[in-house]
Each structure stands twice: as C-alpha cells, then as structure tokens.
Amino acid sequence: MNSFLGTVLMASPQQQGQSPWSSLIPLLLIMVVFYFFLIRPQMKRQKELKNFRDSLKKGDRIITAGGIYGKINNISDNVITVDVGNNILLKVDKSSVMRDNTDVENQQK
C-alpha cells in the first residue's frame, strides 16, 4: 500500500514555477456552477413552498406528501385538520402539505 502511494505521488511531479491560484481556479469554477445550478434553485423552491404553507387558509384544497387529497377544515400552529370526504378528518403536520389541488385539476383539463 505504501509503495502504491509513493508511486502515485512520484507520478505527478510538482511544478516549481506554477502559481497556487492556477490550481484553485477549477475548484472555484466548480463551486460557482454548483451554486447556480443546484443550490440556488433549491433554495428558491424551499422559499416558495414555505410561503405557500404560510398562506394556507380554511377551505383550501391541498395534497399532502403522502398523496392524500383533501380540503382544510382547521389550521393551528403546525397541525392542519384535513377533510378527506364523508366527514373523515385527518390531522397532518403543516410541513407535509406539498401543493394545492387546483394545480392537478388544471393539468387534467
């Protein structure tokens, strides 16, 4: 194992006249690409979802993360009571609400 490590280290000789910044530029470029294509859009989606959850009110149609369709019957701090039909009420956590039902109804038409 030590001989393999020595071979790998000797195979890539250090260049004497090279600036340390030239080796960091590709790493910084990769970090910028990750930020703009992965991190920033995810933060935007999370912010939109938080605003949607904060704007929920009684009577809104929702879909939970588990795929339960229903209408909001009551909202407290973090618990939403959802009417799923036939007077069946379910208590779900506010963070499990993913979107409203109108998006799905508009796509089906």
C-alpha positions as CSV (number, residue, x, y, z in Angstrom):
1,M,0.0,0.0,0.0
2,N,2.8,2.4,0.8
3,S,4.6,1.6,-2.4
4,F,1.4,2.4,-4.4
5,L,1.1,5.8,-2.6
6,G,4.7,6.6,-3.3
7,T,4.3,5.7,-7.0
8,V,1.2,7.9,-7.3
9,L,3.0,10.8,-5.6
10,M,6.1,10.5,-7.8
11,A,3.9,10.2,-11.0
12,S,2.6,13.7,-10.5
13,P,5.7,15.9,-10.1
14,Q,5.2,19.3,-8.6
15,Q,5.8,22.2,-10.9
16,Q,8.1,24.8,-9.4
17,G,7.0,27.9,-11.3
18,Q,3.3,27.4,-11.1
19,S,1.1,29.8,-9.1
20,P,-1.1,28.2,-6.4
21,W,-4.0,30.2,-7.7
22,S,-4.0,28.3,-11.0
23,S,-4.8,25.1,-9.2
24,L,-7.6,26.7,-7.3
25,I,-9.4,28.2,-10.3
26,P,-11.0,24.9,-11.5
27,L,-12.2,24.2,-8.0
28,L,-13.7,27.7,-7.6
29,L,-15.4,27.3,-11.0
30,I,-17.0,24.0,-10.0
31,M,-18.3,25.6,-6.8
32,V,-19.8,28.5,-8.7
33,V,-21.5,26.1,-11.1
34,F,-22.9,24.0,-8.3
35,Y,-24.3,27.2,-6.6
36,F,-26.1,28.5,-9.7
37,F,-27.4,25.2,-11.0
38,L,-28.1,23.2,-7.8
39,I,-28.1,25.2,-4.6
40,R,-29.8,28.5,-5.7
41,P,-32.8,26.8,-7.4
42,Q,-33.4,24.5,-4.4
43,M,-33.4,27.5,-2.0
44,K,-35.9,29.2,-4.3
45,R,-38.2,26.2,-4.3
46,Q,-38.0,25.9,-0.5
47,K,-38.8,29.6,-0.1
48,E,-41.9,29.3,-2.4
49,L,-43.1,26.2,-0.5
50,K,-42.7,28.0,2.8
51,N,-44.7,31.0,1.5
52,F,-47.4,28.6,0.2
53,R,-47.6,26.8,3.6
54,D,-47.8,30.1,5.4
55,S,-50.6,31.4,3.1
56,L,-52.9,28.3,3.7
57,K,-56.4,29.0,5.0
58,K,-59.6,27.2,5.8
59,G,-61.3,25.8,2.7
60,D,-58.1,25.4,0.6
61,R,-57.7,22.2,-1.3
62,I,-54.4,20.5,-0.7
63,I,-52.3,17.4,-1.4
64,T,-50.0,16.0,1.3
65,A,-46.6,14.4,0.9
66,G,-48.3,11.1,1.3
67,G,-50.7,11.7,-1.6
68,I,-53.8,12.5,0.5
69,Y,-56.2,14.9,-1.3
70,G,-58.4,17.0,0.9
71,K,-59.8,20.3,2.0
72,I,-58.5,22.2,5.0
73,N,-61.0,22.2,7.9
74,N,-58.9,23.8,10.6
75,I,-55.4,25.2,11.0
76,S,-53.4,25.6,14.2
77,D,-49.7,26.4,14.6
78,N,-48.2,23.2,12.9
79,V,-51.3,21.0,12.7
80,I,-53.8,21.1,9.8
81,T,-57.1,19.2,10.0
82,V,-58.0,17.9,6.6
83,D,-61.4,16.8,5.5
84,V,-60.9,13.9,3.0
85,G,-64.6,13.2,2.4
86,N,-67.5,11.6,4.1
87,N,-66.8,13.7,7.2
88,I,-63.5,12.0,7.7
89,L,-61.0,14.3,9.3
90,L,-57.2,13.7,9.4
91,K,-54.7,15.7,11.4
92,V,-51.5,16.2,9.4
93,D,-48.4,18.2,10.1
94,K,-48.2,21.5,8.2
95,S,-44.8,20.6,6.7
96,S,-46.4,17.6,4.9
97,V,-48.5,19.8,2.7
98,M,-46.9,19.9,-0.7
99,R,-49.2,21.8,-3.0
100,D,-52.8,22.8,-3.7
101,N,-55.2,20.6,-5.6
102,T,-56.0,23.2,-8.2
103,D,-52.7,22.6,-10.0
104,V,-53.6,19.0,-10.6
105,E,-57.2,19.8,-11.7
106,N,-55.9,22.4,-14.2
107,Q,-53.4,19.9,-15.7
108,Q,-56.1,17.3,-16.2
109,K,-58.4,19.6,-18.3
